[in-house]
Amino acid sequence: MSKLIQTLFAAVCACGSLSAQTKIWEPAPGHTQVPIWPGTAPDLQPTPGPEVVTPEDDVENVSRPTMTVYPPQAKNTGVAVLVFPGGGYSILAIGLEGTEICEWLASKGITAVLLKYRVPDSGPHWDHRLNHHIEPKVRTALEDAQRTMGLVRLHAVEWKIDPHKVGVLGFSAGGHLVADISTHFEKRLYPAVDEADALSCRPDFGVALYPGHMMENTTKEFQLNPKVPVTKNTPPMFIVQAENDPVDDVQNSLVYYIALKEAKVPVEMHLYAEGGHAFGLRPTKFPITGWPQLMERWLRTIGMTSDGS
């Protein structure tokens, strides 16, 4: 092979590799993602580069947030759930903690809405370069969550859901986002765009799995983050975590649970000795694998679904 051909071949391979790394995430056939903002998202921050889908099915550099609806595949319960993948407000674990969860919810007759919210630096996070905790000036992930909640309620009739049975479910940073929107719903963080922003963005229930960032900004030991101001108006909550979680200490769930109890908010928490972090729905040898069935039962106990659903 001549040197010129070798050079051209290398350039083609490099371009092909770059193209593979910079593709925008797309849902499986049969599902369509749509932008949640009609134009440029408010408070848009620069990203290190274009959107990237990694080999692990994680998404990086999201500047155009979207939602993808997964209609119920079983008898429609009328319940809808917004799903927030985790990823430390740095990336989105959109496979493990996104699409797999939405497909499971849909199989149970629940309309699942996957939110591809903005990252990085869209919520509280650990800056590895500076080696300290960062609180962003604007929580753009929360803006995206508030906006999407309004959109879901706006489309309630079209999607055949009950606008009073719309919940949120998230993992790790997504679990923090569950707590964030469940305590910041009285006022949008952004100027109203359209009729969707006139509707309530308060979830009717929340499911927080191994939530993070719940003990930051505190002055005392074993204290809830004051930026998660739990009140009696916080919606019912379901919490799951493993005691040996090496990423988000189990005390994150404990302080959240205590604050909810003190505010007299209905809450159910399940702690397991083993399970680690980022277990999602995938089967393991540990009892924590049974959390989805417990959540289904909990939805019945709080009146979101019924035995006949």
Backbone as numpy.savetxt, mean C-alpha at the origin, in Angstrom:
# Nx Ny Nz CAx CAy CAz Cx Cy Cz
34.61 -12.25 -36.17 33.76 -11.06 -36.17 34.66 -9.82 -36.17
34.39 -8.89 -37.09 35.22 -7.69 -37.16 34.99 -6.82 -35.94
35.97 -5.92 -35.71 35.87 -5.04 -34.55 34.65 -4.14 -34.65
34.31 -3.68 -35.88 33.14 -2.82 -36.08 31.87 -3.56 -35.72
31.77 -4.83 -36.18 30.56 -5.62 -35.91 30.45 -5.89 -34.41
31.61 -6.18 -33.78 31.59 -6.41 -32.33 31.09 -5.18 -31.58
31.53 -4.01 -32.03 31.11 -2.76 -31.39 29.61 -2.53 -31.56
29.11 -2.77 -32.81 27.69 -2.60 -33.07 26.86 -3.59 -32.26
27.35 -4.83 -32.18 26.64 -5.87 -31.44 26.54 -5.49 -29.95
27.65 -4.99 -29.42 27.66 -4.58 -28.02 26.70 -3.42 -27.77
26.63 -2.50 -28.73 25.72 -1.35 -28.58 24.27 -1.80 -28.60
23.94 -2.75 -29.49 22.57 -3.27 -29.57 22.20 -3.96 -28.27
23.14 -4.77 -27.74 22.88 -5.48 -26.49 22.67 -4.49 -25.34
23.47 -3.44 -25.32 23.35 -2.43 -24.27 22.01 -1.74 -24.34
21.58 -1.41 -25.55 20.27 -0.75 -25.72 19.14 -1.68 -25.31
19.29 -2.95 -25.67 18.26 -3.92 -25.30 18.17 -4.08 -23.80
19.33 -4.11 -23.13 19.35 -4.22 -21.68 18.74 -2.99 -21.04
19.06 -1.81 -21.55 18.51 -0.57 -21.02 17.00 -0.54 -21.18
16.53 -1.00 -22.35 15.09 -1.03 -22.60 14.38 -1.95 -21.62
15.02 -3.11 -21.32 14.41 -4.06 -20.41 14.35 -3.50 -18.99
15.33 -2.70 -18.63 15.38 -2.16 -17.28 14.47 -0.96 -17.09
14.11 -0.28 -18.16 13.34 0.95 -18.02 11.88 0.81 -18.44
11.42 -0.42 -18.59 10.02 -0.59 -18.97 9.11 -0.15 -17.83
7.96 0.39 -18.16 6.97 0.79 -17.18 6.16 -0.43 -16.78
5.86 -0.54 -15.49 5.11 -1.70 -15.01 3.73 -1.75 -15.65
3.33 -2.93 -16.06 2.00 -3.16 -16.62 1.36 -4.33 -15.89
0.07 -4.26 -15.62 -0.62 -5.39 -14.98 -0.80 -6.54 -15.96
-1.23 -7.67 -15.45 -1.48 -8.84 -16.29 -2.60 -8.53 -17.28
-2.64 -9.23 -18.42 -3.71 -9.02 -19.40 -5.08 -9.14 -18.74
-5.98 -8.27 -19.18 -7.32 -8.25 -18.60 -7.51 -7.16 -17.57
-6.41 -6.52 -17.17 -6.46 -5.43 -16.20 -5.81 -4.19 -16.81
-6.37 -3.05 -16.52 -5.85 -1.80 -17.07 -5.52 -0.84 -15.95
-4.31 -0.29 -15.98 -3.97 0.73 -15.00 -4.27 2.10 -15.60
-4.80 2.97 -14.76 -5.15 4.31 -15.22 -4.53 5.34 -14.26
-4.12 6.49 -14.78 -3.56 7.53 -13.92 -4.62 8.02 -12.93
-4.19 8.33 -11.71 -5.16 8.83 -10.73 -5.27 10.35 -10.77
-4.35 11.01 -11.44 -4.40 12.46 -11.59 -4.64 12.79 -13.07
-5.52 13.74 -13.38 -5.80 14.06 -14.78 -4.62 14.71 -15.50
-3.72 15.28 -14.77 -2.51 15.88 -15.34 -1.33 15.53 -14.49
-0.41 16.44 -14.33 0.75 16.21 -13.47 0.32 16.13 -12.01
0.83 15.15 -11.31 0.50 14.99 -9.90 0.98 16.20 -9.09
0.25 16.57 -8.05 0.67 17.73 -7.25 1.97 17.44 -6.49
2.72 18.49 -6.24 3.97 18.38 -5.46 4.91 17.34 -6.04
4.93 17.22 -7.36 5.75 16.20 -8.00 7.23 16.45 -7.71
7.90 15.40 -7.24 9.32 15.47 -6.92 10.13 14.76 -8.00
11.35 15.20 -8.24 12.18 14.52 -9.24 12.54 13.11 -8.77
12.69 12.19 -9.72 13.12 10.83 -9.41 14.52 10.61 -10.00
15.25 9.63 -9.49 16.61 9.39 -9.98 16.68 8.97 -11.44
15.55 8.56 -12.00 15.53 8.12 -13.39 14.13 7.72 -13.78
13.96 7.09 -14.94 12.65 6.65 -15.39 12.16 5.46 -14.57
10.87 5.18 -14.67 10.30 4.02 -13.97 11.02 2.75 -14.41
11.30 1.89 -13.44 12.04 0.65 -13.69 11.31 -0.51 -13.02
11.19 -1.62 -13.72 10.68 -2.85 -13.15 11.87 -3.80 -12.99
12.15 -4.23 -11.78 13.31 -5.07 -11.51 12.97 -6.54 -11.77
13.98 -7.40 -11.85 13.73 -8.83 -12.02 12.91 -9.43 -10.88
12.94 -8.78 -9.70 12.17 -9.28 -8.55 10.73 -8.79 -8.59
10.34 -8.12 -9.66 8.98 -7.58 -9.82 8.72 -6.45 -8.84
9.75 -5.67 -8.57 9.59 -4.43 -7.81 9.59 -3.27 -8.79
8.99 -2.16 -8.39 8.93 -0.99 -9.26 9.67 0.16 -8.59
10.51 0.83 -9.36 11.27 1.97 -8.87 10.90 3.22 -9.65
11.10 4.37 -9.04 10.99 5.67 -9.70 9.60 5.91 -10.30
8.59 5.83 -9.46 7.21 6.09 -9.92 6.92 7.58 -9.79
6.70 8.24 -10.91 6.35 9.65 -10.90 4.92 9.87 -11.40
4.34 8.86 -12.04 2.97 8.95 -12.52 2.13 7.86 -11.85
1.56 8.17 -10.68 0.82 7.15 -9.93 -0.43 6.68 -10.67
-0.73 5.40 -10.52 -1.87 4.80 -11.20 -2.64 3.89 -10.26
-3.84 3.54 -10.69 -4.60 2.50 -9.99 -5.03 1.44 -11.00
-5.07 0.20 -10.53 -5.49 -0.92 -11.36 -6.59 -1.66 -10.61
-7.74 -1.82 -11.25 -8.89 -2.45 -10.60 -8.94 -3.94 -10.92
-9.13 -4.73 -9.87 -9.30 -6.18 -10.00 -10.74 -6.51 -9.58
-11.65 -6.70 -10.54 -13.04 -6.97 -10.19 -13.19 -8.30 -9.47
-14.23 -8.44 -8.67 -14.43 -9.70 -7.94 -14.64 -10.88 -8.89
-14.01 -11.98 -8.58 -14.13 -13.19 -9.40 -15.11 -14.18 -8.78
-15.49 -13.94 -7.54 -16.51 -14.74 -6.89 -17.75 -13.86 -6.71
-18.74 -14.31 -5.95 -19.93 -13.51 -5.70 -19.52 -12.17 -5.11
-19.98 -11.09 -5.71 -19.58 -9.74 -5.29 -20.10 -9.43 -3.89
-19.18 -9.13 -2.98 -19.56 -8.77 -1.61 -19.92 -7.30 -1.47
-19.59 -6.50 -2.48 -19.80 -5.07 -2.39 -18.67 -4.34 -1.68
-17.68 -5.10 -1.20 -16.54 -4.53 -0.48 -15.42 -4.20 -1.47
-14.72 -3.11 -1.24 -13.54 -2.75 -2.04 -12.37 -2.52 -1.09
-11.17 -2.85 -1.56 -9.97 -2.67 -0.76 -8.88 -2.04 -1.62
-8.34 -0.92 -1.16 -7.16 -0.32 -1.79 -5.93 -1.02 -1.24
-5.05 -1.46 -2.12 -3.86 -2.21 -1.71 -2.62 -1.35 -1.90
-1.84 -1.23 -0.80 -0.61 -0.44 -0.81 0.60 -1.36 -0.65
1.34 -1.65 -1.71 2.56 -2.46 -1.55 3.57 -1.74 -0.67
4.43 -2.52 -0.02 5.50 -1.94 0.76 6.74 -1.69 -0.09
7.82 -1.31 0.60 9.06 -1.04 -0.11 9.83 0.12 0.48
9.52 0.47 1.73 10.28 1.50 2.42 10.15 2.89 1.84
9.06 3.16 1.12 8.90 4.42 0.40 10.10 4.68 -0.52
10.70 3.59 -0.97 11.83 3.66 -1.89 11.49 2.97 -3.19
10.89 1.79 -3.07 10.41 1.02 -4.22 9.02 0.50 -3.87
8.39 -0.20 -4.80 7.11 -0.85 -4.54 7.26 -2.35 -4.81
7.01 -3.16 -3.80 7.03 -4.62 -3.97 5.70 -5.03 -4.60
5.56 -4.69 -5.86 4.24 -4.72 -6.50 3.75 -6.13 -6.83
4.65 -7.11 -6.82 4.24 -8.49 -7.03 3.81 -9.13 -5.73
4.77 -9.32 -4.85 4.54 -9.98 -3.56 3.45 -9.30 -2.74
3.46 -7.98 -2.70 2.55 -7.24 -1.83 1.54 -6.40 -2.61
1.35 -6.75 -3.87 0.43 -6.00 -4.71 -0.48 -6.89 -5.52
0.00 -7.34 -6.67 -0.85 -8.11 -7.58 -1.32 -9.42 -6.95
-0.44 -10.09 -6.20 -0.84 -11.36 -5.58 -1.96 -11.14 -4.57
-1.90 -10.04 -3.86 -2.94 -9.72 -2.87 -4.25 -9.38 -3.57
-4.16 -8.60 -4.64 -5.37 -8.21 -5.38 -6.07 -9.42 -5.98
-5.30 -10.35 -6.52 -5.91 -11.55 -7.10 -6.60 -12.38 -6.03
-5.98 -12.45 -4.84 -6.61 -13.19 -3.74 -7.91 -12.51 -3.30
-7.88 -11.20 -3.12 -9.08 -10.47 -2.72 -10.20 -10.67 -3.75
-9.85 -10.56 -5.03 -10.86 -10.73 -6.08 -11.48 -12.13 -6.02
-10.67 -13.13 -5.66 -11.18 -14.51 -5.57 -12.17 -14.66 -4.42
-12.16 -13.69 -3.50 -13.07 -13.72 -2.36 -14.28 -12.80 -2.55
-14.45 -12.31 -3.77 -15.61 -11.46 -4.06 -15.41 -10.01 -3.67
-14.17 -9.60 -3.48 -13.84 -8.22 -3.09 -13.19 -7.49 -4.26
-13.64 -6.27 -4.54 -13.00 -5.46 -5.57 -11.69 -4.93 -5.02
-10.58 -5.28 -5.65 -9.26 -4.83 -5.20 -8.77 -3.72 -6.13
-8.18 -2.71 -5.54 -7.65 -1.58 -6.31 -6.18 -1.43 -5.93
-5.30 -1.76 -6.85 -3.87 -1.67 -6.60 -3.39 -0.25 -6.87
-2.82 0.38 -5.85 -2.30 1.74 -6.02 -0.79 1.69 -6.24
-0.37 2.15 -7.40 1.06 2.33 -7.68 1.37 3.77 -7.31
1.70 3.96 -6.03 1.92 5.32 -5.53 3.36 5.76 -5.80
3.59 7.05 -5.66 4.90 7.62 -6.00 6.01 7.16 -5.04
7.13 6.83 -5.62 8.37 6.54 -4.89 9.52 6.99 -5.80
10.68 7.31 -5.20 11.04 7.21 -3.79 10.73 8.50 -3.03
11.04 8.44 -1.73 10.99 9.61 -0.84 9.60 10.22 -0.72
8.57 9.37 -0.84 7.19 9.87 -0.79 6.56 9.75 0.59
7.33 9.23 1.54 6.89 9.09 2.92 8.11 9.02 3.80
7.94 8.85 5.10 9.09 8.76 5.99 9.98 7.58 5.61
11.28 7.77 5.61 12.17 6.70 5.16 13.56 6.88 5.73
14.33 5.81 5.65 15.71 5.84 6.09 16.60 6.15 4.90
17.37 7.22 5.00 18.28 7.60 3.93 19.63 6.91 4.19
19.95 5.91 3.35 21.17 5.14 3.54 22.41 5.97 3.21
22.24 6.94 2.35 23.40 7.77 2.00 23.77 8.70 3.15
22.74 9.31 3.75 22.98 10.22 4.87 22.99 9.50 6.22
22.51 8.25 6.20 22.48 7.41 7.39 21.62 8.00 8.51
20.45 8.51 8.12 19.50 8.94 9.15 18.09 9.00 8.57
17.12 9.13 9.48 15.70 9.14 9.13 15.32 10.47 8.47
14.50 10.38 7.43 14.04 11.57 6.70 12.52 11.66 6.76
12.03 12.84 7.07 10.60 13.15 6.96 10.43 14.08 5.77
9.79 13.63 4.70 9.64 14.51 3.54 8.75 15.70 3.85
9.00 16.79 3.15 8.19 17.98 3.35 6.75 17.74 2.94
6.55 16.95 1.89 5.21 16.61 1.43 5.11 15.09 1.30
4.10 14.52 1.92 3.91 13.06 1.84 3.10 12.76 0.58
3.79 12.63 -0.51 3.09 12.45 -1.79 2.40 11.09 -1.88
2.90 10.09 -1.16 2.20 8.79 -1.16 0.82 8.94 -0.51
0.73 9.74 0.54 -0.56 9.97 1.18 -1.47 10.77 0.26
-0.93 11.72 -0.47 -1.75 12.44 -1.46 -2.36 11.44 -2.44
-1.54 10.51 -2.93 -2.03 9.52 -3.90 -3.10 8.62 -3.29
-2.91 8.24 -2.02 -3.88 7.38 -1.35 -5.20 8.11 -1.14
-5.14 9.37 -0.70 -6.37 10.15 -0.51 -7.12 10.31 -1.82
-6.40 10.62 -2.87 -7.01 10.81 -4.19 -7.69 9.52 -4.66
-7.03 8.40 -4.49 -7.57 7.13 -4.96 -8.81 6.72 -4.19
-8.83 6.98 -2.88 -10.02 6.67 -2.09 -11.23 7.43 -2.63
-11.04 8.70 -2.97 -12.14 9.47 -3.55 -12.58 8.92 -4.89
-11.63 8.49 -5.71 -11.95 7.94 -7.02 -12.75 6.64 -6.91
-12.37 5.80 -5.95 -13.10 4.54 -5.76 -14.54 4.83 -5.39
-14.76 5.76 -4.49 -16.14 6.08 -4.09 -16.90 6.75 -5.24
-16.20 7.52 -6.06 -16.84 8.15 -7.21 -17.36 7.10 -8.18
-16.65 5.98 -8.30 -17.02 4.93 -9.25 -17.80 3.79 -8.59
-18.32 4.03 -7.38 -18.97 2.96 -6.62 -20.10 2.28 -7.40
-20.97 3.06 -8.01 -22.09 2.48 -8.75 -21.59 1.68 -9.95
-20.67 2.27 -10.70 -20.12 1.61 -11.89 -19.44 0.29 -11.54
-18.72 0.28 -10.42 -17.97 -0.92 -10.04 -18.76 -1.85 -9.13
-20.01 -1.47 -8.84 -20.91 -2.29 -8.01 -20.32 -2.55 -6.62
-19.88 -1.46 -5.99 -19.37 -1.57 -4.62 -20.17 -0.65 -3.71
-20.14 -0.95 -2.42 -20.80 -0.13 -1.42 -19.81 0.96 -1.00
-20.12 2.24 -1.21 -19.18 3.30 -0.86 -18.89 3.39 0.63
-19.66 2.66 1.45 -19.44 2.64 2.89 -18.69 1.37 3.32
-18.17 0.65 2.34 -17.40 -0.58 2.62 -16.11 -0.57 1.81
-15.37 0.52 1.94 -14.11 0.67 1.22 -12.97 0.73 2.24
-12.09 -0.25 2.19 -11.00 -0.31 3.15 -9.64 -0.19 2.50
-8.61 -0.26 3.33 -7.23 -0.19 2.85 -6.43 -1.32 3.47
-5.44 -1.81 2.71 -4.59 -2.91 3.17 -3.19 -2.63 2.68
-2.21 -2.74 3.57 -0.84 -2.47 3.14 0.19 -3.20 3.98
1.39 -3.30 3.42 2.50 -4.03 4.03 3.67 -3.10 4.28
4.29 -3.21 5.48 5.51 -2.48 5.79 5.28 -0.97 5.62
5.97 -0.31 4.67 5.68 1.11 4.42 4.23 1.27 4.00
3.70 0.30 3.26 2.28 0.33 2.90 1.39 0.19 4.11
1.86 -0.55 5.14 1.12 -0.63 6.40 1.11 0.71 7.11
2.23 1.42 7.02 2.26 2.78 7.57 1.30 3.68 6.80
1.22 3.51 5.48 0.31 4.32 4.68 -1.14 4.04 5.06
-1.44 2.78 5.44 -2.77 2.44 5.96 -3.07 3.30 7.20
-2.11 3.35 8.13 -2.30 4.15 9.34 -2.36 5.64 9.02
-1.58 6.06 8.03 -1.52 7.48 7.68 -2.86 7.97 7.14
-3.43 7.25 6.19 -4.71 7.70 5.63 -5.85 7.50 6.62
-5.68 6.54 7.55 -6.71 6.28 8.55 -6.73 7.33 9.66
-5.72 8.20 9.67 -5.67 9.29 10.66 -5.55 10.66 10.00
-5.55 10.69 8.67 -5.48 11.96 7.94 -6.51 11.92 6.80
-7.76 12.11 7.16 -8.82 12.03 6.16 -9.77 13.24 6.21
-9.62 14.08 7.20 -10.53 15.23 7.30 -10.21 16.31 6.29
-8.98 16.36 5.82 -8.58 17.38 4.85 -7.57 16.79 3.88
-7.77 17.07 2.58 -6.81 16.63 1.58 -5.50 17.43 1.72
-4.41 16.79 1.37 -3.12 17.47 1.39 -2.89 18.31 0.14
-3.83 18.29 -0.79 -3.67 18.96 -2.08 -4.97 19.69 -2.43
-4.91 20.69 -3.29 -6.14 21.38 -3.72 -7.04 20.43 -4.50
-8.34 20.57 -4.30 -9.29 19.70 -4.99 -9.13 19.80 -6.50
-9.25 18.65 -7.15 -9.10 18.56 -8.60 -10.45 18.46 -9.29
-11.31 17.59 -8.75 -12.63 17.37 -9.37 -13.57 16.80 -8.31
-14.69 16.23 -8.75 -15.71 15.77 -7.83 -15.24 14.62 -6.93
-14.23 13.86 -7.36 -13.72 12.78 -6.53 -13.16 13.32 -5.22
-12.62 14.53 -5.24 -12.01 15.10 -4.06 -13.03 15.73 -3.11
-14.30 15.70 -3.51 -15.36 16.17 -2.62 -15.90 15.02 -1.76
-15.50 13.80 -2.09 -15.97 12.62 -1.36 -14.99 12.28 -0.24
-15.48 11.59 0.76 -14.65 11.24 1.92 -13.48 10.34 1.51
-12.32 10.61 2.11 -11.18 9.72 1.89 -10.88 8.92 3.17
-11.85 8.88 4.09 -11.69 8.04 5.28 -11.98 6.58 4.93
-11.04 5.68 5.18 -11.32 4.26 4.96 -12.38 3.77 5.94
-13.13 2.75 5.55 -14.11 2.16 6.46 -13.47 1.09 7.34
-12.29 0.62 6.96 -11.51 -0.30 7.78 -10.09 -0.33 7.24
-9.17 -0.84 8.05 -7.78 -0.91 7.62 -7.15 -2.22 8.03
-6.22 -2.69 7.20 -5.45 -3.90 7.48 -3.98 -3.54 7.35
-3.27 -3.56 8.46 -1.86 -3.18 8.47 -1.00 -4.40 8.79
-0.20 -4.82 7.82 0.69 -5.96 8.01 2.13 -5.47 8.15
2.77 -5.92 9.21 4.12 -5.48 9.61 4.38 -4.01 9.28
3.55 -3.11 9.86 3.69 -1.67 9.56 5.00 -1.10 10.10
5.57 -0.17 9.39 6.78 0.51 9.82 6.52 1.95 10.19
7.54 2.63 10.69 7.53 4.08 10.98 6.52 4.47 12.06
6.18 3.53 12.93 5.18 3.83 13.95 5.78 4.32 15.26
7.10 4.30 15.36 7.74 4.73 16.61 8.70 5.89 16.40
8.60 6.55 15.28 9.50 7.67 14.99 8.92 8.98 15.54
9.78 10.00 15.64 9.39 11.35 16.09 8.87 11.37 17.52
9.31 10.41 18.33 8.81 10.34 19.71 9.85 10.84 20.70
9.38 11.19 21.90 10.28 11.66 22.96 10.35 10.66 24.11
9.49 9.65 24.07 9.46 8.64 25.12 9.58 7.25 24.51
10.01 6.31 25.34 10.08 4.92 24.89 8.68 4.34 24.80
8.47 3.46 23.85 7.17 2.80 23.64 6.05 3.83 23.48
6.21 4.69 22.49 5.24 5.74 22.21 4.92 5.73 20.71
3.66 5.97 20.38 3.26 6.01 18.97 3.73 7.29 18.31
4.15 7.17 17.08 4.53 8.32 16.27 3.42 9.38 16.31
3.71 10.59 16.76 2.65 11.63 16.84 2.12 12.04 15.48
2.81 11.67 14.41 2.32 11.97 13.07 1.28 10.95 12.61
0.95 10.01 13.49 -0.17 9.07 13.28 -1.16 9.31 14.41
-1.91 10.42 14.36 -2.76 10.83 15.48 -4.07 10.05 15.57
-4.01 8.90 16.20 -5.19 8.04 16.37 -6.23 8.75 17.21
-7.49 8.69 16.77 -8.62 9.24 17.52 -9.77 8.25 17.48
-10.86 8.59 18.14 -12.03 7.72 18.13 -12.62 7.57 16.73
-12.26 8.47 15.82 -12.78 8.41 14.45 -11.91 7.57 13.51
-10.79 7.06 14.02 -9.97 6.16 13.22 -10.77 4.89 12.94
-10.75 4.37 11.71 -11.58 3.20 11.39 -11.06 1.92 12.06
-11.91 0.89 12.16 -11.49 -0.40 12.71 -10.23 -0.93 12.02
-9.38 -1.59 12.80 -8.08 -1.98 12.27 -7.77 -3.44 12.59
-7.09 -4.09 11.62 -6.62 -5.47 11.75 -5.11 -5.44 11.55
-4.36 -5.97 12.52 -2.90 -5.87 12.49 -2.29 -7.26 12.55
-1.26 -7.49 11.72 -0.54 -8.77 11.71 0.95 -8.50 11.68
1.71 -9.21 12.53 3.17 -9.09 12.47 3.83 -10.30 13.13
5.06 -10.58 12.70 5.88 -11.62 13.31 6.80 -10.98 14.35
6.97 -11.66 15.48 7.82 -11.12 16.54 9.30 -11.12 16.15
9.67 -11.95 15.17 11.07 -11.98 14.75 11.30 -11.18 13.48
10.44 -10.21 13.22 10.60 -9.35 12.04 11.92 -8.57 12.17
12.86 -8.77 11.24 14.16 -8.10 11.36 14.19 -6.70 10.76
13.12 -6.28 10.11 13.09 -4.99 9.43 12.29 -3.97 10.23
11.03 -4.30 10.51 10.17 -3.43 11.31 9.89 -4.14 12.63
10.47 -3.62 13.69 10.33 -4.24 15.01 8.86 -4.41 15.38
8.55 -5.50 16.07 7.17 -5.79 16.43 6.56 -4.69 17.30
7.39 -3.89 17.94 6.84 -2.80 18.75 6.08 -1.77 17.90
6.35 -1.72 16.61 5.56 -0.86 15.73 4.07 -1.21 15.83
3.78 -2.50 15.78 2.39 -2.94 15.89 1.86 -2.77 17.30
2.71 -3.00 18.29 2.27 -2.91 19.68 1.85 -1.50 20.05
2.65 -0.51 19.70 2.29 0.87 20.07 1.05 1.33 19.31
0.90 0.86 18.09 -0.28 1.21 17.31 -1.52 0.59 17.94
-1.41 -0.66 18.32 -2.53 -1.37 18.95 -2.97 -0.67 20.24
-2.01 -0.32 21.08 -2.33 0.33 22.36 -3.04 1.67 22.12
-2.55 2.44 21.15 -3.18 3.74 20.85 -4.61 3.55 20.36
-4.83 2.55 19.54 -6.18 2.26 19.05 -7.10 1.86 20.20
-6.61 1.00 21.09 -7.41 0.57 22.24 -7.75 1.75 23.13
-6.77 2.62 23.38 -7.02 3.77 24.25 -8.04 4.73 23.65
-8.09 4.78 22.30 -9.06 5.63 21.62 -10.40 4.94 21.42
-10.47 3.69 21.91 -11.68 2.87 21.79 -12.05 2.58 20.34
-11.02 2.40 19.52 -11.22 2.00 18.13 -11.21 0.47 18.07
-12.20 -0.16 17.44 -12.17 -1.63 17.32 -10.89 -2.09 16.63
-10.16 -2.99 17.25 -8.90 -3.46 16.68 -8.69 -4.93 17.03
-8.17 -5.66 16.06 -7.80 -7.06 16.27 -6.36 -7.22 15.81
-5.53 -7.79 16.69 -4.11 -7.95 16.35 -3.71 -9.40 16.50
-2.88 -9.87 15.55 -2.35 -11.22 15.59 -0.83 -11.16 15.49
-0.17 -11.61 16.55 1.29 -11.67 16.58 1.73 -13.12 16.56
2.79 -13.38 15.82 3.31 -14.74 15.68 4.79 -14.76 16.04
5.22 -15.85 16.63 6.62 -15.96 17.04 7.56 -15.89 15.84
7.17 -16.51 14.74 8.05 -16.55 13.57 7.28 -16.17 12.31
8.02 -15.74 11.31 7.42 -15.32 10.05 8.27 -14.30 9.33
9.11 -13.59 10.12 10.01 -12.63 9.49 9.28 -11.44 8.89
9.82 -10.95 7.80 9.30 -9.77 7.12 8.97 -10.13 5.68
8.02 -9.41 5.10 7.69 -9.56 3.67 7.26 -10.99 3.33
6.34 -11.54 4.13 5.84 -12.88 3.83 4.64 -12.85 2.90
3.94 -11.74 2.85 2.80 -11.63 1.94 1.82 -12.77 2.12
1.39 -13.34 0.99 0.45 -14.47 1.00 1.16 -15.81 0.81
2.44 -15.78 0.52 3.12 -17.00 0.11 3.22 -17.99 1.27
2.91 -19.26 1.00 2.89 -20.28 2.06 4.26 -20.44 2.71
4.24 -20.62 4.02 5.45 -20.93 4.78 5.11 -22.07 5.73
6.10 -22.54 6.46 5.86 -23.61 7.44 5.33 -23.05 8.76
5.19 -21.72 8.84 4.80 -21.09 10.09 3.31 -20.77 10.13
2.70 -20.75 11.32 1.27 -20.45 11.45 0.85 -19.10 10.89
1.80 -18.18 10.77 1.45 -16.84 10.26 0.83 -16.91 8.87
1.09 -18.00 8.16 0.51 -18.20 6.83 -1.02 -18.15 6.86
-1.61 -18.39 8.02 -3.08 -18.42 8.12 -3.73 -17.08 8.31
-2.96 -15.98 8.23 -3.57 -14.66 8.48 -4.71 -14.30 7.53
-4.66 -14.71 6.24 -5.77 -14.31 5.34 -7.13 -14.83 5.81
-7.18 -16.05 6.32 -8.44 -16.60 6.80 -8.94 -15.83 8.02
-8.00 -15.41 8.88 -8.39 -14.62 10.05 -8.94 -13.26 9.62
-8.35 -12.69 8.59 -8.84 -11.40 8.09 -10.23 -11.54 7.50
-10.48 -12.62 6.77 -11.82 -12.87 6.22 -12.86 -12.93 7.33
-12.52 -13.65 8.41 -13.44 -13.77 9.54 -13.66 -12.41 10.20
-12.59 -11.62 10.31 -12.69 -10.30 10.92 -13.61 -9.39 10.11
-13.52 -9.45 8.79 -14.40 -8.63 7.95 -15.87 -8.96 8.22
-16.14 -10.21 8.53 -17.51 -10.58 8.89 -17.89 -10.02 10.25
-16.96 -10.06 11.21 -17.29 -9.59 12.55 -17.55 -8.09 12.60
-16.95 -7.32 11.69 -17.18 -5.87 11.70 -18.28 -5.47 10.72
-18.94 -6.47 10.13 -20.10 -6.20 9.29 -19.82 -5.81 7.86
-18.59 -6.01 7.39 -18.27 -5.69 6.00 -18.77 -6.77 5.05
-18.67 -8.02 5.48 -19.17 -9.15 4.70 -20.09 -9.98 5.59
-20.74 -10.95 5.00 -21.61 -11.84 5.75 -21.25 -13.28 5.42
-21.78 -14.20 6.20 -21.48 -15.62 5.97 -21.96 -16.06 4.60
-22.98 -15.39 4.09 -23.51 -15.78 2.78 -22.79 -15.12 1.63
-21.82 -14.22 1.92 -21.13 -13.49 0.86 -20.25 -14.40 0.04
